Amino acid sequence: MQQLVELLAPARNAEVGIEAFRHGADAVYIGSPAFSARAAAGNSVADIERLASFGHQFSAKTIVALNTILTDQELVEAERLTWQLYEAGVDALIIQDLGLLQMNLPPIELHASTQTDNRTIEKVRLMRDLGMTRVVMARELSVEQIRAIHQAVPDVEIECFVHGALCVCISGQCYMSAALTGRSANRGECAQPCRLPVDLYAVDSQGREERQLVHQKHLLSLRDMNRSAYIEQLIGAGVTSLKIEGRLKDVTYVKNVVAYYRKLIDSLIEKHENWNSVSQGYCTYTFEPKLDKSFNRGFTPYFVDGKREPMWNFVSPKSIGEYVGQIGRVSRDSFVLDGVPLNNGDGLAVGELGFRVNRYDPATRQCFPLEGVKICQQLKQGSMAYRNLDVKFEQLLSKPSAKRKIPVDIILQSTSESLTLVMQTQADDRVEVSIQGIFEPSQKPQEENVKRQLSKLGDTIFDADSIKWIRKNDLFIPSSVLADLRRQAVTSLVEKRNKLLSTARKDFLQPDYLNSIKTVNAKGVLPASFLANVLNEKARKTYAEMGILNVDNAFEKQPVKEGMVMQTRHCLKYAFGQCPKYANPNPEKLPAGDIKFGSETMLKIGNKKFILKFGCKNDCISEIFTIFAPKI
């Protein structure tokens, strides 16, 4: 059976999304004008329509994130927005709030956001039964866990993150930002407190702070995800859509990362006969993509192989970039870099220190930083240096850097009275156009000119893969006639492809969401606590009809003064080499000395205190609790 593979790219706006398509994305996800889990990345319906139209040329999809929890007042606007997006040509919506299933929705695919906390077979089966065509997996799952879910629920598409920034918290279960600032992650306004420096304290048996273990380190700031080495395993486990995080990233980041994964996936498709891309067209690039050239905090595959490994970046939440060498001899206002050559203007990161290279001497490998004396006073010989800005690479990506074309086979059939041109894609989209006329025998060979004229597909999305001329003898065919015939064929092929796409959208059989809600039993699958994220009465009704009565209000509506605000698989016990189950070959060192952790520690972010309960008895899932009255 054929397995379709989708490369899903992020877009902060239509321009970035169009470049994602050009660089090889099979689908793009973008924020809606409102109710997106990245509130800072909203877009107009008109821009989204322009993006969808561009992508549809390649049979590529545009997916819109409408994945926040909604108030009662927002539901009507959200319903209206779903219809506007559908009419704009959007192919699917990513949602979190199950109250939307009670509304009058257009016939469009719904995808269950990772914010719905999809970690188990039971949860994925429930989402399938509710009518979701795709479920976005929790980032914490391994290949084998995903395989088990796919085998148990094979009739729903699985989407999996493969690259980009990581939330330390299990998605949809984080309330720390709301507790600290009133800005809710479930409402698309996360203040990212996990990227702030943290103090860590040992606590006594009564939970009182006893001794400071760590001062002002980024204990909750994770490296960025990079699962490029596991793509083949993920596809083999049943993943349909490979998702790149980054709806706030700039266009050069998207170009580079999308191109890298496009080339990787294409190489795997060539290897597996039954694997195929969901969209059409091949890409050519003016650059060689390299993942560590773009923004990154260091990389981790993040539990994908079921193992623990260093996944934090305690030094800084800023971009590290690519390793370029070690700091050699340091002078008053310059230093030697023992590593790869640099460019004037490059950005370097050495530990927590970041600076720009004002001048680089390739002959002596001497680097002269801006503010040279100030910088060099802080450098130590032997320190590792990373380049987080390669100016030449960025300049290359700031220009047009990719073309995407759909190969077509062209056949010209000629007689003395007519010409017929057939144009066909590899996906068997086929058109035939004809011209009547009187065509005289040619005195000279015409095949070279015929092929040259028919191959002039210019700025169209098509590229001639093969051209064949079927005739009894050479005829003189004016170049203007060949050009007219070619233009007619291109127009007809575009129109036919658009019609096929329109038919496919109309053929989508919308599930009966209201009936589905009444026929499923969600007891034991969905929580009844504030973790259910129920912010409106429609969502409450959905839960009640699925057998879960008396659901607590969402944290955003009724803050929990002393309760859990985060669940995470990132474990500080493991990080500091004190895990009772897994050995850490490179543990961090505690500045306060060799102190054994108890079952709890205390975290301080600013002047706010939290209790961290380790998850040694809870499948290694730690929990962070407030111990103060939050400002909401």
Secondary structure as UniProt FT lines:
FT   STRAND          3..11
FT   HELIX           14..22
FT   TURN            23..24
FT   STRAND          27..31
FT   HELIX           39..41
FT   HELIX           45..56
FT   TURN            57..59
FT   STRAND          61..66
FT   HELIX           72..87
FT   TURN            88..89
FT   STRAND          92..95
FT   HELIX           98..102
FT   STRAND          109..112
FT   HELIX           114..116
FT   HELIX           121..130
FT   STRAND          134..136
FT   TURN            139..140
FT   HELIX           143..152
FT   TURN            154..155
FT   STRAND          157..164
FT   TURN            171..172
FT   HELIX           176..181
FT   HELIX           185..187
FT   HELIX           193..195
FT   STRAND          198..203
FT   TURN            205..206
FT   STRAND          209..217
FT   TURN            219..220
FT   STRAND          224..226
FT   HELIX           228..230
FT   HELIX           231..236
FT   TURN            237..238
FT   STRAND          241..244
FT   TURN            247..248
FT   HELIX           251..271
FT   TURN            273..274
FT   STRAND          275..277
FT   STRAND          282..285
FT   HELIX           291..293
FT   STRAND          299..300
FT   TURN            302..305
FT   STRAND          322..330
FT   STRAND          335..339
FT   TURN            344..345
FT   STRAND          347..350
FT   TURN            351..352
FT   STRAND          353..361
FT   TURN            362..365
FT   STRAND          366..369
FT   TURN            370..371
FT   HELIX           372..376
FT   TURN            377..378
FT   TURN            381..382
FT   STRAND          384..389
FT   HELIX           391..397
FT   STRAND          402..414
FT   STRAND          418..425
FT   TURN            426..427
FT   STRAND          430..436
FT   HELIX           447..454
FT   TURN            458..459
FT   STRAND          462..470
FT   HELIX           479..506
FT   HELIX           513..519
FT   TURN            523..525
FT   HELIX           530..532
FT   HELIX           537..545
FT   TURN            546..547
FT   TURN            555..557
FT   STRAND          564..568
FT   HELIX           572..575
FT   TURN            576..577
FT   TURN            591..592
FT   STRAND          600..605
FT   TURN            606..607
FT   STRAND          608..613
FT   TURN            616..620
FT   STRAND          622..626
//
